[in-house]
Amino acid sequence: MRWRGLPLDVLLAVSGVGLDLLTTAHAGDTEHMPAVLNLSMALLVGLPMGLVRRWPVPVTLYLAAFLAATDLLGSFTSNTAQILLCVSLGVAGYRAGFRATALAVVASIAATALNIADPGVPLSGNLWIYSVLLPVFPAVLGAYLRSSAERLDERDVTPDALLAAGGVAITVLSTWTTWHSGTLPVWVVGLLAVVGGLSLGVARRLPGLVFLLQGVLLVSADTYLNDAVNTCVILTLIAVGVFAMRVVSWAWTIAAYMTGCLLTAIAVVGDDTDITAFRVGVLMTLVATPIAIGRYLGMRRHAAASERLRAEEAARAAVAQVRADQLAERERIASDVHDIVAHHVGAMVLRAGAARYTAPDGPVADALDDIRQTGHQVLQDLRDLLDLLRDPDRQPDLLANPADVVRESAERMSAAGLVVDLVLDPVTDQAPLIARASAARIVQEGLTNVLKHAGPGTRVRVSVTPSDEGLAVEVRNGRPPTAIERLPPSGRGLAGMRERVRALGGTLSAGPDGEGGWLLAAHLPTRLSQGIPQGNGQGTGQGDKQRDRQGGRRGSGRGSNKGNSRGNAA
């Protein structure tokens, strides 16, 4: 669950109040302080955290002032204020601009110095360092998280495994003889050594956090286990180099360099160390070396990525150019075909129409009518074919006769167990080829869905008939003979039919028919729909009678398997 908005703000406010109540529960001033006052102080310091996401800088300034006030009053709530002040500084670094964050950091440094210093005791050098680093660190961390390294999409984990193995080898082999010499238990020191080495395995993916962890381990080793300091310095320098490789910004690289110099100085400079310009130069060069190596490797990686991107763009451009050339050639072929065929067929249609008036009736008139209608149909199919040449993404099956496809589908489903009643009006043969091919595909998909979801034994009626300005396709199935387990619809078949119908400007609907079955209905408009006669489906001429005898056949069949009541649900 992802916390957002008001719930997260309420959680932050409640957490702030609860933190103060816990930190002051056993403090010395709570014994003589009323419970109401304790609760009031907790509310004053904790409730503003509910606003820190929206106004981080004002909340930080408020907490700095509250820290100074509680320190002057001697209240233990100042401890809570100091903790929450660091949290708000991190949010300010992440959300606010540079100037506003700098103002919040300066105010926090002053309040922190006042809180750390004892009454009447001046601030020493170490106290000033803590007073500055304590507010600066969370602000810098928040700014880093806002503009951190880019995501590493590389899936090869071999470099990560090598870094992790090398880190563990360095830490364990160089420190295992001194694990018992410190004040910490042996298992604690060994665990820190292993964790410190393994952390290098994720340094390429989380460079900032690993650098932070190595810095903390270095400072801890300098305080509690001096024999492991040199090893921690090596790990820190490796983390600095990986950070420089992964972070593109020069500002963050310089910040990492300065931090690396500070951490190295903490480790190698002791109380009796003589600080000279030569030693300072050696230390700065020591830290600069992994920075330079990391930047070089980072630039090589970016150059390789840029080259790979250019190669991919060039490949896509080449494919696009080939496709453009193909489309241009298709366009030229389409223009040539239209100029040649349409001219002669159009002349034939015009001459047949003119000759029709010289023979008002009889077999000659019928023949001339057939020639004229066939010529119109040829021109329509030619236009559709030219559209396919110009748009190769639209590729209906034009090789087979759509009426034969419908009959074969009905016969095949009858053999599979459906009881199919086919009504194929022969007049639909005069419709454009594109519309007839789309109707055949819809019938195929509809019958497939009936068999899939209703099962064998289901009665289904398929009709392809002329309608107002187009073709009407219906696939209606009845209730399955027996109840079966429902199958989840995939939705792909119905989506494909909708896309096919939409390409022709038609409509499609699918749903229960109210009688326990399912109805799939489609309307396909045609450009020459006015030339399709309406009525009982009787054609003209001997060819139409032959088509009538062929299209009047009905397919039927039965099966014994169980079916699903969904029907044509795709």
matplotlib code that plots the C-alpha trace (Angstrom):
import matplotlib.pyplot as plt

x = [0.0, 1.4, 0.7, -0.1, -1.8, -3.5, -3.0, 0.8, 0.7, -1.4, 1.1, 4.0, 2.3, 1.3, 4.8, 6.4, 4.1, 4.7, 8.5, 8.5, 6.3, 8.7, 11.9, 10.6, 8.8, 11.7, 13.3, 14.1, 11.8, 8.7, 8.5, 7.7, 6.0, 2.3, 1.1, -0.9, 2.3, 4.2, 1.4, 1.4, 5.1, 4.7, 2.0, 4.0, 7.0, 5.3, 2.2, 4.2, 5.6, 2.2, 3.1, 6.7, 5.9, 4.1, 6.2, 9.5, 11.5, 8.9, 8.7, 12.5, 12.7, 10.0, 11.8, 15.1, 13.4, 11.6, 14.9, 16.6, 13.6, 13.4, 17.2, 17.0, 14.1, 16.0, 13.3, 14.1, 11.8, 14.9, 16.1, 13.0, 13.3, 16.8, 15.9, 12.9, 15.0, 17.3, 14.3, 12.8, 16.2, 16.3, 12.8, 13.8, 16.8, 14.6, 11.8, 12.9, 15.3, 19.0, 18.5, 15.6, 17.4, 20.6, 18.6, 17.1, 20.6, 22.1, 19.2, 19.6, 23.4, 22.8, 20.1, 22.2, 25.3, 23.2, 21.8, 25.2, 27.1, 26.9, 25.9, 28.9, 31.2, 32.5, 32.2, 35.4, 36.5, 35.0, 31.7, 31.6, 32.2, 29.3, 27.1, 27.8, 27.8, 24.6, 22.3, 24.3, 24.3, 20.5, 20.1, 22.8, 21.3, 17.9, 19.3, 21.2, 18.0, 16.3, 19.0, 20.7, 22.4, 20.4, 18.8, 21.1, 19.3, 22.2, 21.1, 24.6, 25.4, 28.9, 30.6, 28.4, 29.3, 33.0, 32.8, 31.0, 33.4, 36.5, 35.1, 34.5, 37.9, 39.6, 37.7, 37.9, 41.5, 42.9, 41.0, 40.1, 43.2, 42.1, 38.4, 39.0, 41.3, 38.6, 35.9, 33.1, 32.1, 33.9, 30.6, 29.7, 33.1, 32.9, 29.4, 30.4, 33.3, 31.2, 28.4, 30.9, 32.4, 29.1, 27.8, 30.1, 27.9, 25.2, 27.4, 26.7, 23.0, 22.9, 26.2, 25.2, 23.9, 26.9, 29.3, 27.4, 27.7, 31.4, 31.9, 30.0, 32.1, 35.3, 34.4, 33.3, 36.5, 38.6, 36.8, 36.5, 38.8, 41.9, 43.4, 40.6, 40.9, 43.2, 40.8, 37.8, 39.8, 40.3, 36.5, 35.7, 37.9, 36.3, 32.9, 34.0, 35.2, 31.9, 30.0, 32.0, 31.3, 27.6, 26.8, 27.1, 26.8, 30.2, 28.8, 28.1, 31.5, 33.2, 31.1, 32.1, 35.7, 35.7, 33.9, 36.4, 39.3, 37.6, 37.0, 40.6, 42.0, 40.0, 41.5, 45.1, 45.7, 46.3, 47.0, 50.7, 50.7, 52.8, 50.6, 52.7, 51.8, 53.3, 51.2, 48.1, 48.9, 49.4, 46.1, 44.2, 45.9, 45.0, 41.3, 41.5, 42.7, 39.5, 37.5, 39.4, 39.1, 35.4, 34.7, 36.7, 34.7, 31.5, 32.3, 33.1, 29.8, 27.9, 29.7, 28.9, 25.3, 25.1, 26.6, 24.2, 21.3, 22.5, 22.8, 19.2, 18.0, 19.8, 18.2, 14.8, 15.4, 16.5, 13.4, 11.2, 13.0, 12.4, 8.8, 8.4, 10.0, 7.7, 4.6, 5.8, 6.2, 2.8, 1.3, 2.9, 1.6, -1.8, -1.8, -0.7, -3.4, -6.1, -5.1, -5.1, -7.9, -10.3, -10.2, -11.1, -13.6, -15.3, -15.5, -17.1, -19.7, -20.6, -21.0, -23.1, -25.3, -25.7, -26.5, -29.1, -31.4, -31.4, -32.8, -35.5, -36.2, -35.2, -32.1, -29.9, -31.1, -30.5, -27.0, -26.3, -27.5, -25.2, -22.3, -23.0, -23.5, -20.4, -18.4, -19.5, -18.6, -15.2, -14.5, -15.5, -13.3, -10.5, -10.8, -10.7, -7.6, -5.9, -6.7, -5.0, -1.9, -1.8, -2.4, -0.8, -2.0, -5.5, -5.2, -8.5, -8.5, -9.3, -8.2, -11.2, -14.8, -16.4, -19.6, -17.6, -15.7, -19.1, -20.4, -17.2, -17.2, -20.8, -20.0, -16.9, -18.8, -21.6, -19.0, -17.7, -21.2, -23.0, -26.5, -26.0, -28.8, -27.3, -29.1, -26.9, -28.8, -27.4, -28.0, -25.1, -22.7, -23.3, -21.8, -18.2, -15.6, -14.2, -17.6, -18.2, -14.7, -15.3, -18.7, -17.1, -14.5, -17.2, -19.2, -16.0, -15.2, -18.8, -19.2, -15.8, -17.0, -20.3, -18.4, -15.9, -18.3, -21.7, -20.3, -21.4, -25.1, -26.0, -28.3, -27.0, -28.5, -26.2, -27.6, -25.9, -28.5, -28.7, -29.9, -30.4, -27.2, -25.1, -24.9, -26.4, -24.6, -26.2, -24.9, -27.5, -27.1, -29.7, -29.4, -26.8, -28.3, -26.6, -25.0, -21.2, -18.4, -18.1, -14.9, -13.4, -13.7, -10.4, -12.0, -9.5, -11.9, -14.6, -12.1, -10.8, -14.3, -15.0, -11.8, -12.7, -16.2, -14.9, -12.5, -15.4, -17.5, -20.0, -21.4, -21.2, -23.0, -22.8, -24.8, -27.5, -30.6, -33.0, -33.8, -30.8, -28.7, -26.3, -26.6, -23.8, -25.0, -22.9, -23.8, -21.3, -22.0, -21.2, -20.6, -22.8, -25.5, -28.1, -27.5, -28.3, -32.0, -34.0, -36.7, -36.9, -33.4, -34.3, -31.7, -32.0, -30.5, -29.4, -26.3, -28.3, -30.6, -27.6, -26.2, -29.7, -29.6, -26.2, -26.8, -30.1, -28.4, -28.4, -25.9, -26.8, -25.1, -25.2, -22.8, -23.0, -20.4, -21.3, -21.4, -21.3, -24.2, -22.1, -22.3, -20.5, -18.7, -15.1]
y = [0.0, 3.4, 6.2, 9.5, 12.8, 13.4, 9.9, 10.3, 13.8, 12.6, 9.7, 12.1, 14.3, 11.4, 10.0, 13.3, 13.6, 10.0, 10.4, 13.2, 11.4, 8.4, 10.5, 12.5, 9.7, 9.1, 12.5, 14.3, 17.3, 15.2, 14.4, 17.9, 19.0, 18.5, 15.9, 18.6, 20.6, 17.5, 16.7, 20.4, 20.3, 17.1, 18.6, 21.8, 19.8, 17.0, 18.4, 20.6, 17.4, 17.0, 20.1, 19.2, 17.7, 20.9, 23.6, 22.0, 25.2, 27.0, 23.9, 23.7, 27.3, 26.7, 23.6, 25.6, 28.3, 25.8, 23.9, 27.2, 28.0, 24.5, 24.5, 27.9, 26.5, 23.3, 21.1, 17.6, 18.2, 19.8, 16.3, 15.6, 19.0, 18.2, 14.8, 16.2, 19.2, 16.8, 15.0, 18.3, 19.4, 16.2, 16.9, 20.5, 19.3, 17.0, 19.4, 23.0, 25.1, 25.8, 29.2, 28.2, 25.1, 27.1, 29.5, 26.6, 25.0, 28.2, 28.6, 24.9, 25.3, 28.1, 26.3, 23.1, 24.9, 26.4, 23.0, 21.3, 23.9, 23.7, 26.8, 29.1, 26.8, 28.2, 26.1, 24.2, 23.1, 19.6, 21.0, 23.4, 20.5, 18.6, 21.7, 22.1, 18.5, 17.5, 19.9, 19.8, 16.1, 15.5, 18.5, 17.2, 13.7, 15.0, 17.0, 13.9, 11.7, 14.3, 14.4, 11.1, 8.9, 7.7, 4.3, 1.4, -0.7, -3.1, -6.6, -8.2, -8.8, -10.0, -6.7, -6.5, -10.0, -9.3, -6.1, -7.9, -10.9, -8.5, -6.4, -9.4, -10.7, -7.4, -6.9, -10.4, -11.3, -8.0, -7.7, -11.2, -11.4, -8.2, -9.0, -10.0, -7.0, -4.4, -3.7, -4.9, -8.6, -10.7, -11.5, -7.8, -6.9, -9.8, -9.0, -5.4, -6.5, -8.9, -6.3, -3.6, -5.8, -7.1, -3.5, -3.0, -5.4, -2.8, 0.2, 0.6, 0.7, 2.6, 4.6, 7.3, 5.0, 2.7, 5.7, 6.8, 3.4, 3.1, 6.6, 5.5, 2.3, 4.3, 6.7, 3.8, 1.9, 5.0, 5.2, 1.6, -0.6, 1.2, -1.9, -2.0, 1.7, 1.1, -1.5, 0.9, 3.6, 1.2, 0.4, 4.1, 5.0, 2.2, 3.6, 7.1, 5.8, 4.0, 7.1, 9.2, 6.7, 6.6, 10.3, 12.6, 15.9, 17.6, 19.3, 15.9, 14.6, 17.5, 17.0, 13.3, 14.3, 16.7, 14.2, 11.5, 13.8, 14.5, 10.9, 9.9, 12.7, 11.4, 8.0, 8.8, 12.0, 11.4, 13.7, 13.5, 13.6, 16.4, 18.1, 19.3, 20.5, 17.4, 15.1, 17.1, 16.9, 13.1, 12.7, 14.8, 12.9, 9.6, 10.5, 12.1, 8.9, 6.8, 9.9, 10.2, 6.5, 6.6, 9.6, 8.0, 4.7, 6.7, 8.6, 5.4, 3.9, 6.9, 7.0, 3.3, 3.9, 6.9, 4.8, 2.0, 4.5, 6.0, 2.5, 1.8, 5.1, 4.4, 0.9, 2.4, 5.1, 2.5, 0.4, 3.5, 4.4, 0.9, 1.1, 4.5, 3.2, 0.2, 2.5, 4.8, 1.8, 0.6, 4.0, 4.0, 0.5, 1.5, 4.6, 2.6, -0.1, 2.5, 4.4, 1.3, -0.9, 1.7, 3.4, 0.3, -1.1, 2.3, 2.5, -1.0, 0.0, 3.2, 1.3, -1.4, 1.3, 3.1, -0.2, -1.0, 1.6, 0.0, -3.3, -2.4, -6.0, -9.6, -11.7, -9.0, -6.4, -8.8, -9.5, -5.8, -5.3, -8.0, -6.4, -3.0, -4.3, -6.5, -3.6, -1.5, -4.3, -4.7, -1.0, -1.1, -4.2, -2.4, 0.6, -1.7, -3.4, -0.1, 0.9, -2.2, -1.4, 2.1, 0.7, -2.7, -3.0, -3.7, -7.2, -9.2, -12.5, -11.8, -15.1, -17.2, -16.6, -15.1, -17.1, -20.3, -19.4, -18.9, -22.3, -24.1, -22.6, -23.7, -27.2, -27.5, -26.3, -28.8, -31.5, -30.3, -30.7, -27.5, -27.4, -24.7, -23.1, -21.0, -18.3, -16.8, -14.5, -14.8, -11.1, -10.4, -11.6, -8.2, -6.4, -5.1, -7.8, -6.0, -6.1, -9.8, -10.8, -9.0, -10.7, -14.1, -13.4, -12.3, -15.5, -17.6, -15.9, -16.0, -19.7, -20.4, -18.5, -20.5, -23.8, -22.5, -21.0, -22.8, -26.2, -28.9, -29.6, -25.9, -24.6, -21.5, -19.5, -17.7, -15.1, -12.9, -10.7, -7.3, -4.5, -0.7, 0.6, -2.5, -6.1, -7.5, -10.4, -12.2, -15.2, -16.2, -19.2, -20.7, -22.1, -24.9, -28.4, -28.9, -26.7, -26.7, -24.9, -21.3, -20.4, -16.9, -14.8, -13.5, -10.5, -10.7, -12.2, -9.7, -6.9, -8.0, -8.1, -4.6, -3.4, -5.0, -3.5, -0.1, 0.0, -0.3, 2.3, -0.2, -1.2, -4.4, -5.5, -8.6, -9.7, -11.9, -12.2, -12.3, -16.0, -17.6, -17.4, -14.9, -12.6, -11.2, -8.7, -6.6, -4.0, -3.5, -0.5, -0.7, 1.9, 0.3, -0.7, 1.1, -1.4, -4.4, -5.2, -5.7, -8.3, -12.0, -12.5, -13.5, -12.5, -11.8, -13.9, -17.5, -16.7, -15.3, -18.4, -20.6, -18.6, -18.8, -22.6, -22.6, -20.0, -21.6, -24.6, -25.0, -26.9, -28.9, -31.2, -32.4, -33.3, -34.9, -32.8, -30.2, -26.4, -23.0, -20.6, -17.6, -18.1, -15.6, -13.9, -13.4]
z = [0.0, -0.9, 1.6, -0.1, 0.7, 4.0, 5.6, 5.3, 6.8, 9.7, 10.2, 10.3, 12.9, 15.1, 14.9, 15.9, 18.9, 19.9, 19.6, 22.1, 24.5, 24.4, 24.7, 27.6, 29.5, 31.9, 31.8, 35.0, 34.3, 33.9, 37.5, 38.5, 35.2, 34.8, 32.4, 30.5, 29.9, 28.7, 26.2, 25.1, 24.4, 22.5, 20.4, 19.7, 18.5, 16.7, 15.0, 12.6, 11.0, 9.3, 7.2, 6.4, 3.0, 1.8, 3.6, 4.6, 5.0, 7.3, 9.4, 9.6, 10.7, 13.3, 14.7, 14.8, 16.9, 19.0, 19.6, 20.8, 23.1, 24.7, 25.2, 27.0, 29.1, 29.9, 28.6, 27.4, 24.4, 22.9, 22.1, 20.1, 18.4, 17.4, 15.8, 14.0, 12.8, 10.9, 9.4, 8.2, 6.7, 4.7, 3.3, 2.6, 0.6, -1.4, -2.1, -1.7, -3.8, -3.0, -1.5, 0.7, 1.9, 2.6, 4.8, 6.7, 7.1, 8.5, 11.1, 12.0, 12.5, 14.9, 16.9, 16.9, 18.2, 21.0, 21.9, 21.9, 23.9, 27.6, 29.5, 30.0, 27.9, 24.6, 21.5, 20.6, 17.2, 17.5, 18.7, 15.7, 13.4, 14.8, 14.8, 11.1, 9.9, 11.8, 9.9, 6.6, 6.2, 6.0, 3.7, 1.3, 1.5, 0.5, -2.4, -3.6, -3.5, -5.6, -8.3, -7.8, -10.4, -13.3, -13.2, -14.2, -16.8, -17.3, -16.4, -16.3, -12.6, -13.2, -12.2, -9.1, -8.1, -8.6, -6.5, -3.7, -3.7, -3.8, -1.0, 1.3, 0.5, 1.4, 4.6, 5.9, 5.0, 6.2, 9.5, 10.8, 13.0, 14.9, 15.4, 19.1, 20.0, 20.3, 22.8, 20.5, 20.4, 17.7, 15.9, 15.7, 14.1, 11.7, 10.7, 10.0, 7.9, 5.8, 5.3, 4.4, 1.7, 0.4, 0.1, -2.9, -4.8, -5.0, -5.3, -9.1, -8.4, -5.2, -5.3, -2.8, -0.1, -0.4, -0.1, 3.0, 4.5, 3.9, 5.4, 8.6, 8.8, 8.4, 11.2, 13.4, 12.8, 13.6, 16.9, 18.0, 15.8, 14.6, 13.1, 10.4, 9.5, 6.4, 5.1, 5.5, 3.7, 0.7, 0.6, 0.9, -2.0, -4.1, -3.2, -4.2, -7.6, -8.3, -7.2, -9.7, -12.4, -11.9, -11.1, -14.1, -12.2, -11.6, -8.5, -6.9, -8.0, -6.3, -3.2, -3.1, -3.6, -0.7, 1.5, 0.5, 1.5, 4.8, 5.6, 4.6, 6.7, 9.7, 9.2, 8.5, 10.5, 14.2, 17.1, 16.6, 12.8, 11.3, 8.6, 5.7, 2.2, 0.7, 2.8, 2.0, -1.7, -1.4, 0.4, -2.2, -5.0, -3.4, -3.3, -6.8, -8.4, -8.0, -8.9, -12.2, -12.9, -12.2, -14.4, -17.2, -17.0, -16.7, -19.9, -21.7, -20.6, -21.7, -25.1, -25.6, -24.7, -27.1, -29.9, -29.3, -29.3, -32.6, -34.1, -33.1, -34.5, -37.7, -38.0, -37.4, -39.9, -42.5, -41.9, -42.2, -45.5, -46.9, -45.9, -47.5, -50.7, -50.7, -50.2, -53.0, -55.3, -54.3, -55.0, -58.4, -59.3, -58.0, -60.2, -63.3, -62.7, -62.2, -65.3, -67.5, -66.2, -65.1, -68.4, -70.4, -68.0, -67.7, -71.4, -71.5, -68.9, -70.8, -74.1, -72.5, -70.9, -74.3, -76.1, -73.4, -74.8, -78.3, -76.8, -74.3, -73.3, -74.1, -73.5, -75.1, -72.6, -69.7, -71.0, -71.3, -67.7, -66.5, -68.4, -66.9, -63.3, -63.6, -64.8, -61.9, -59.5, -61.1, -60.7, -57.1, -56.4, -58.2, -56.0, -52.9, -54.2, -54.9, -51.3, -50.1, -52.2, -50.6, -47.1, -46.7, -43.0, -44.3, -45.8, -46.0, -47.6, -51.3, -52.7, -51.7, -52.5, -49.3, -49.8, -50.0, -46.8, -45.0, -46.2, -45.3, -41.9, -41.3, -42.5, -40.4, -37.2, -38.0, -38.1, -34.8, -33.2, -33.6, -35.2, -37.8, -39.8, -42.6, -44.5, -47.2, -49.5, -53.0, -53.6, -51.3, -54.0, -55.7, -52.6, -52.7, -52.1, -49.0, -47.3, -48.2, -47.0, -43.7, -43.3, -43.9, -41.2, -38.7, -39.4, -38.8, -35.5, -34.3, -35.0, -33.3, -30.2, -30.1, -30.2, -27.6, -25.0, -25.7, -26.7, -29.2, -29.4, -29.4, -32.2, -34.0, -36.8, -39.2, -41.7, -44.2, -45.9, -47.6, -45.4, -45.7, -47.3, -46.6, -45.4, -42.2, -40.4, -37.5, -35.5, -32.9, -30.7, -28.4, -24.9, -24.5, -24.2, -20.8, -18.2, -18.3, -16.5, -17.7, -19.5, -19.1, -22.2, -23.7, -25.5, -28.4, -30.9, -30.3, -30.3, -33.7, -35.1, -33.8, -35.4, -38.7, -38.7, -37.6, -40.5, -42.9, -41.0, -39.7, -36.3, -34.3, -31.1, -29.0, -26.0, -24.5, -26.6, -23.6, -24.2, -22.7, -25.8, -27.4, -30.4, -32.5, -35.0, -37.5, -40.1, -43.0, -45.2, -48.9, -51.4, -54.0, -51.6, -53.7, -56.4, -54.1, -54.5, -51.3, -50.7, -51.0, -52.3, -55.9, -58.5, -62.1, -64.9, -65.0, -63.0, -60.1, -60.1, -59.9, -56.9, -55.3, -55.5, -54.0, -51.2, -50.1, -48.6, -44.9, -42.8, -39.8, -37.4, -33.8, -31.1, -27.7, -25.7, -23.2, -23.9, -22.3, -22.1, -23.0, -26.7, -28.8, -25.9, -27.2]

ax = plt.figure().add_subplot(projection="3d")
ax.plot(x, y, z, "-o")
ax.set_aspect("equal")
plt.show()
